[in-house]
Amino acid sequence: MSARLTVVLDDEDLYRRLKVKAALDGVPMKELIERGLRLVVDTGAAPAAEAKSFDWDEYEAMLKRLEDQDEALGLDSAALPEDLSDIKRYLYGVPEAGRLWPKRAAEEPAEYDAP
């Protein structure tokens, strides 16, 4: 028995890749779609993993541990910037420091001996 099914692919890139794959394999697109359906139906699709809920208490406890560690090391949180979005500039002074660093090549200079 043969059954008909119309498949509408909203993803044009997926359609193009399907068409190219079928052409490269030398098979009709129908055969690739059937193979894919068999994989899902025969092996069963893996159930979606449940999203882990965020534990705010654990987060707050982690922040407290970090503050305690900073305090034990003698770090003053007031000396740290509030906004660390430009962390490279804060840590390394980039790009200002980058301009001062000497530029080094990966290899020693050598004569070019091509004909």
Backbone as a printed PyTorch tensor [residue, N CA C, xyz], in Angstrom:
tensor([[[ 0.8300, -1.1700,  0.0000],
         [ 0.0000,  0.0000,  0.0000],
         [ 0.8860,  1.2490,  0.0000]],

        [[ 0.4570,  2.2400, -0.6770],
         [ 1.1870,  3.4890, -0.7670],
         [ 0.3180,  4.6010, -0.1940]],

        [[ 0.9280,  5.4550,  0.5970],
         [ 0.1870,  6.5670,  1.1730],
         [ 0.8530,  7.8630,  0.7390]],

        [[ 0.0710,  8.9050,  0.6180],
         [ 0.5980, 10.2100,  0.2110],
         [ 0.6230, 11.1450,  1.4130]],

        [[ 1.6260, 11.9920,  1.4010],
         [ 1.7780, 12.9690,  2.4670],
         [ 2.4100, 14.2140,  1.8620]],

        [[ 1.8660, 15.3430,  2.1590],
         [ 2.4530, 16.6020,  1.7180],
         [ 3.2570, 17.1760,  2.8690]],

        [[ 4.5110, 17.4710,  2.6170],
         [ 5.3910, 18.0340,  3.6350],
         [ 5.7210, 19.4550,  3.2270]],

        [[ 5.4410, 20.3940,  4.1110],
         [ 5.7670, 21.7960,  3.8650],
         [ 6.9220, 22.1500,  4.7950]],

        [[ 8.0560, 22.4850,  4.2070],
         [ 9.2290, 22.8530,  4.9940],
         [ 9.3200, 24.3690,  5.0640]],

        [[ 9.2000, 24.8980,  6.2530],
         [ 9.3210, 26.3450,  6.4360],
         [10.7790, 26.7920,  6.3690]],

        [[11.6870, 25.8670,  6.6380],
         [13.1160, 26.1670,  6.6430],
         [13.6710, 25.9500,  5.2400]],

        [[13.8770, 27.0490,  4.5090],
         [14.3460, 26.9410,  3.1240],
         [15.7570, 26.3700,  3.0530]],

        [[16.5830, 26.6870,  4.0520],
         [17.9420, 26.1460,  4.0690],
         [17.9160, 24.6330,  4.2320]],

        [[17.0250, 24.1180,  5.0640],
         [16.8760, 22.6770,  5.2340],
         [16.4540, 22.0310,  3.9190]],

        [[15.5250, 22.6590,  3.2210],
         [15.0690, 22.1380,  1.9270],
         [16.2390, 22.0760,  0.9360]],

        [[17.0290, 23.1360,  0.8710],
         [18.1770, 23.1580, -0.0520],
         [19.1780, 22.0690,  0.2960]],

        [[19.4640, 21.9210,  1.6120],
         [20.4120, 20.8790,  2.0210],
         [19.8790, 19.4840,  1.7110]],

        [[18.5810, 19.2870,  1.8780],
         [17.9540, 18.0070,  1.5330],
         [18.1010, 17.7320,  0.0450]],

        [[17.8590, 18.7430, -0.7520],
         [17.9380, 18.6020, -2.2040],
         [19.3700, 18.2820, -2.6450]],

        [[20.3450, 18.9770, -2.0600],
         [21.7480, 18.7270, -2.3990],
         [22.1640, 17.3310, -1.9610]],

        [[21.7860, 16.9350, -0.7510],
         [22.1340, 15.6010, -0.2330],
         [21.5500, 14.5150, -1.1180]],

        [[20.3050, 14.6930, -1.5240],
         [19.6670, 13.7070, -2.4020],
         [20.4060, 13.6190, -3.7350]],

        [[20.8000, 14.7680, -4.2770],
         [21.5170, 14.7760, -5.5480],
         [22.8810, 14.1030, -5.4090]],

        [[23.5830, 14.4070, -4.3210],
         [24.8960, 13.7950, -4.1090],
         [24.7980, 12.2870, -3.9130]],

        [[23.7570, 11.8450, -3.2030],
         [23.5570, 10.4040, -2.9640],
         [22.9160,  9.7130, -4.1520]],

        [[22.3770, 10.4820, -5.0840],
         [21.7190,  9.9000, -6.2510],
         [20.4050,  9.2160, -5.9190]],

        [[19.6960,  9.7580, -4.9420],
         [18.4060,  9.1830, -4.5350],
         [17.3670, 10.2970, -4.5250]],

        [[16.0770,  9.9240, -4.6310],
         [15.0430, 10.9570, -4.5340],
         [14.9620, 11.5250, -3.1110]],

        [[14.5090, 12.7670, -3.0020],
         [14.3410, 13.3910, -1.6810],
         [13.3810, 12.5660, -0.8330]],

        [[12.4050, 11.9590, -1.4550],
         [11.4230, 11.1200, -0.7450],
         [12.1260, 10.0380,  0.0630]],

        [[13.1800,  9.4450, -0.5110],
         [13.8820,  8.3600,  0.1840],
         [14.6000,  8.8840,  1.4310]],

        [[15.2050, 10.0610,  1.3300],
         [15.8760, 10.6330,  2.5000],
         [14.8730, 10.9640,  3.6000]],

        [[13.7150, 11.4930,  3.2120],
         [12.6760, 11.8050,  4.1980],
         [12.1920, 10.5310,  4.8650]],

        [[12.0020,  9.4650,  4.0700],
         [11.5680,  8.1780,  4.6520],
         [12.6120,  7.6380,  5.6190]],

        [[13.9030,  7.7560,  5.2660],
         [14.9670,  7.2910,  6.1660],
         [14.9120,  8.0550,  7.4920]],

        [[14.7440,  9.3670,  7.3980],
         [14.6730, 10.1810,  8.6140],
         [13.4840,  9.8180,  9.4800]],

        [[12.3380,  9.6050,  8.8500],
         [11.1440,  9.2160,  9.6080],
         [11.3330,  7.8610, 10.2730]],

        [[11.9700,  6.9320,  9.5600],
         [12.2190,  5.6050, 10.1520],
         [13.1160,  5.7230, 11.3820]],

        [[14.1350,  6.5870, 11.2980],
         [15.0170,  6.7680, 12.4530],
         [14.2440,  7.2510, 13.6720]],

        [[13.3370,  8.1890, 13.4630],
         [12.5680,  8.7420, 14.5770],
         [11.5630,  7.7230, 15.0940]],

        [[10.8710,  7.0600, 14.1980],
         [ 9.8190,  6.1320, 14.6060],
         [10.3920,  4.8450, 15.1900]],

        [[11.4320,  4.2880, 14.5570],
         [11.9860,  3.0090, 15.0060],
         [12.7880,  3.1340, 16.2960]],

        [[13.5760,  4.1850, 16.4180],
         [14.4020,  4.3150, 17.6150],
         [13.7000,  5.1110, 18.6990]],

        [[12.6920,  5.8340, 18.3220],
         [11.9820,  6.6790, 19.2850],
         [12.7600,  7.9420, 19.5380]],

        [[12.1060,  9.0360, 19.4680],
         [12.7680, 10.3170, 19.7100],
         [13.0810, 10.4470, 21.1890]],

        [[14.2460, 10.9480, 21.4740],
         [14.6320, 11.1430, 22.8690],
         [13.7410, 12.2170, 23.4980]],

        [[13.2330, 11.9520, 24.6800],
         [12.3880, 12.9700, 25.3240],
         [13.2110, 14.2080, 25.6480]],

        [[12.5780, 15.3250, 25.5310],
         [13.2590, 16.5820, 25.8410],
         [13.5950, 16.6180, 27.3260]],

        [[14.7950, 17.0480, 27.6290],
         [15.2230, 17.1290, 29.0200],
         [14.4690, 18.2600, 29.7130]],

        [[14.0910, 18.0120, 30.9360],
         [13.4000, 19.0470, 31.6930],
         [14.3800, 20.1440, 32.0640]],

        [[13.9240, 21.3440, 31.9780],
         [14.7740, 22.4680, 32.3390],
         [15.0030, 22.4550, 33.8450]],

        [[16.2470, 22.6190, 34.2180],
         [16.5890, 22.6460, 35.6320],
         [16.1850, 24.0010, 36.1900]],

        [[15.5010, 23.9820, 37.3010],
         [15.0850, 25.2500, 37.9000],
         [16.3010, 25.9070, 38.5560]],

        [[16.3010, 27.2120, 38.5230],
         [17.4070, 27.9650, 39.0960],
         [17.2130, 28.0750, 40.5990]],

        [[18.2240, 27.7210, 41.3450],
         [18.1630, 27.7560, 42.8030],
         [18.7840, 29.0560, 43.3020]],

        [[17.9430, 30.0240, 43.6330],
         [18.4280, 31.3240, 44.0720],
         [19.1750, 31.2390, 45.3890]],

        [[18.7560, 30.3450, 46.2610],
         [19.4450, 30.1970, 47.5450],
         [20.8790, 29.7180, 47.3290]],

        [[21.0520, 28.7650, 46.4090],
         [22.3940, 28.2580, 46.0980],
         [23.2470, 29.3720, 45.4810]],

        [[22.6370, 30.1830, 44.6290],
         [23.3430, 31.3030, 43.9950],
         [23.8070, 32.3090, 45.0560]],

        [[22.9040, 32.6730, 45.9520],
         [23.2620, 33.6150, 47.0110],
         [24.3620, 33.0450, 47.9040]],

        [[24.2960, 31.7330, 48.1910],
         [25.3290, 31.1000, 49.0130],
         [26.6780, 31.1430, 48.2940]],

        [[26.6790, 30.9510, 46.9580],
         [27.9120, 31.0150, 46.1860],
         [28.5040, 32.4300, 46.2460]],

        [[27.6460, 33.4460, 46.0840],
         [28.1290, 34.8230, 46.1720],
         [28.7380, 35.1090, 47.5410]],

        [[28.1120, 34.6130, 48.5830],
         [28.6200, 34.7990, 49.9450],
         [29.9840, 34.1270, 50.1080]],

        [[30.1360, 32.8980, 49.5610],
         [31.4240, 32.2050, 49.6370],
         [32.5100, 33.0080, 48.9160]],

        [[32.1760, 33.5620, 47.7520],
         [33.1480, 34.3600, 46.9980],
         [33.5410, 35.6250, 47.7630]],

        [[32.5630, 36.2770, 48.3720],
         [32.8660, 37.4730, 49.1740],
         [33.7580, 37.1230, 50.3550]],

        [[33.4740, 35.9830, 50.9960],
         [34.2970, 35.5410, 52.1290],
         [35.7280, 35.2490, 51.6790]],

        [[35.8790, 34.6380, 50.5050],
         [37.2170, 34.3510, 49.9880],
         [37.9680, 35.6450, 49.6870]],

        [[37.2750, 36.6210, 49.0840],
         [37.9020, 37.9140, 48.8040],
         [38.3580, 38.5780, 50.0970]],

        [[37.5020, 38.5140, 51.1060],
         [37.8180, 39.1210, 52.3980],
         [39.0210, 38.4190, 53.0330]],

        [[39.0700, 37.0780, 52.9280],
         [40.1860, 36.3270, 53.5020],
         [41.4950, 36.6630, 52.7910]],

        [[41.4210, 36.9950, 51.5150],
         [42.6160, 37.3610, 50.7530],
         [42.9710, 38.8350, 50.9230]],

        [[42.1300, 39.5750, 51.6020],
         [42.3830, 40.9810, 51.8320],
         [42.0160, 41.8630, 50.6550]],

        [[41.1670, 41.3780, 49.7890],
         [40.7340, 42.1740, 48.6440],
         [39.6100, 43.0960, 49.0660]],

        [[39.7290, 44.3500, 48.6860],
         [38.7130, 45.3310, 49.0120],
         [37.7390, 45.4260, 47.8470]],

        [[36.5030, 45.0290, 48.0550],
         [35.5180, 45.0350, 46.9700],
         [35.2180, 46.4550, 46.4970]],

        [[35.4620, 47.4570, 47.3380],
         [35.2290, 48.8410, 46.9320],
         [36.2380, 49.2850, 45.8840]],

        [[37.4130, 48.6350, 45.8600],
         [38.4420, 49.0020, 44.8860],
         [38.1490, 48.4060, 43.5110]],

        [[37.2800, 47.4290, 43.4640],
         [36.9490, 46.7990, 42.1840],
         [35.9050, 47.6230, 41.4560]],

        [[35.9740, 47.6600, 40.1380],
         [34.9740, 48.4110, 39.3760],
         [33.6100, 47.7380, 39.4640]],

        [[32.5690, 48.5210, 39.3950],
         [31.2100, 47.9850, 39.4190],
         [30.8710, 47.2930, 38.1090]],

        [[31.3600, 47.8790, 36.9990],
         [31.0350, 47.3620, 35.6740],
         [32.2440, 46.6380, 35.1100]],

        [[32.1590, 45.3200, 34.9980],
         [33.2680, 44.5340, 34.4580],
         [33.0250, 44.1540, 32.9960]],

        [[32.1560, 44.8940, 32.2990],
         [31.8660, 44.5550, 30.9130],
         [33.0960, 44.7290, 30.0330]],

        [[34.0090, 45.5840, 30.4330],
         [35.2490, 45.7760, 29.6870],
         [36.3840, 45.1550, 30.4920]],

        [[36.2890, 43.8660, 30.7440],
         [37.2110, 43.1720, 31.6390],
         [38.6490, 43.2060, 31.1310]],

        [[38.8400, 43.1610, 29.8060],
         [40.2110, 43.1920, 29.2790],
         [40.8970, 44.5120, 29.6310]],

        [[40.1680, 45.6000, 29.5110],
         [40.7580, 46.9020, 29.8400],
         [41.0770, 46.9390, 31.3390]],

        [[40.1960, 46.3800, 32.1560],
         [40.4050, 46.3880, 33.6000],
         [41.6170, 45.5380, 33.9840]],

        [[41.7090, 44.3270, 33.4180],
         [42.7860, 43.4190, 33.7990],
         [44.1190, 43.7510, 33.1420]],

        [[44.0790, 44.0990, 31.8680],
         [45.3250, 44.2240, 31.1110],
         [45.6040, 45.6250, 30.5880]],

        [[44.6740, 46.5360, 30.7310],
         [44.8750, 47.8530, 30.1790],
         [44.8180, 47.8640, 28.6650]],

        [[44.1540, 46.8850, 28.0910],
         [44.0480, 46.7800, 26.6310],
         [43.0020, 47.7710, 26.1690]],

        [[43.1770, 48.4790, 25.0980],
         [44.2360, 48.3490, 24.1010],
         [45.4570, 49.2000, 24.3820]],

        [[45.4310, 50.0730, 25.3860],
         [46.5810, 50.9430, 25.6220],
         [47.8580, 50.1380, 25.8550]],

        [[47.8030, 49.1410, 26.7040],
         [48.9960, 48.3470, 26.9930],
         [49.4260, 47.5640, 25.7540]],

        [[48.4630, 47.1560, 24.9380],
         [48.7880, 46.4000, 23.7350],
         [49.6360, 47.1970, 22.7720]],

        [[49.4480, 48.5090, 22.7460],
         [50.2410, 49.3490, 21.8490],
         [51.6840, 49.4600, 22.3440]],

        [[51.8790, 49.2780, 23.6470],
         [53.2220, 49.4100, 24.1980],
         [54.0340, 48.1250, 24.1060]],

        [[53.3550, 46.9970, 24.0250],
         [54.0640, 45.7220, 23.9780],
         [54.7760, 45.5830, 22.6450]],

        [[56.0110, 45.0620, 22.6570],
         [56.7060, 44.8740, 21.3750],
         [56.0200, 43.7880, 20.5560]],

        [[55.9990, 44.0090, 19.2790],
         [55.4070, 43.0140, 18.3800],
         [56.4720, 41.9730, 18.0800]],

        [[56.1200, 40.7250, 18.2550],
         [57.0880, 39.6560, 18.0260],
         [56.5490, 38.7020, 16.9780]],

        [[57.4260, 38.2590, 16.1200],
         [57.0510, 37.2870, 15.1010],
         [57.1990, 35.8930, 15.6830]],

        [[56.5080, 34.9450, 15.0930],
         [56.5620, 33.5660, 15.5730],
         [57.9130, 32.9290, 15.2640]],

        [[58.6100, 33.4240, 14.2340],
         [59.8880, 32.8550, 13.8480],
         [60.9200, 33.9560, 13.7040]],

        [[62.1520, 33.5480, 13.7200],
         [63.2280, 34.4960, 13.4810],
         [63.1900, 34.9120, 12.0200]],

        [[63.5690, 36.1390, 11.7040],
         [63.6110, 36.5590, 10.3020],
         [64.6220, 35.7260,  9.5200]],

        [[64.2860, 35.4050,  8.2950],
         [65.1720, 34.6250,  7.4390],
         [65.1020, 35.1610,  6.0310]],

        [[66.1500, 34.9040,  5.2770],
         [66.1830, 35.3170,  3.8730],
         [65.1710, 34.5010,  3.0740]],

        [[64.5300, 35.1800,  2.1450],
         [63.5650, 34.5250,  1.2610],
         [64.3470, 33.9740,  0.0990]],

        [[64.3730, 32.6650, -0.0830],
         [65.2210, 32.0590, -1.1070],
         [64.4280, 31.4180, -2.2520]],

        [[63.2580, 31.9110, -2.5290],
         [62.4660, 31.3490, -3.6450],
         [63.0520, 31.8170, -4.9640]],

        [[62.9690, 30.9920, -5.9980],
         [63.5320, 31.3780, -7.3000],
         [62.7800, 32.5120, -7.9500]]])
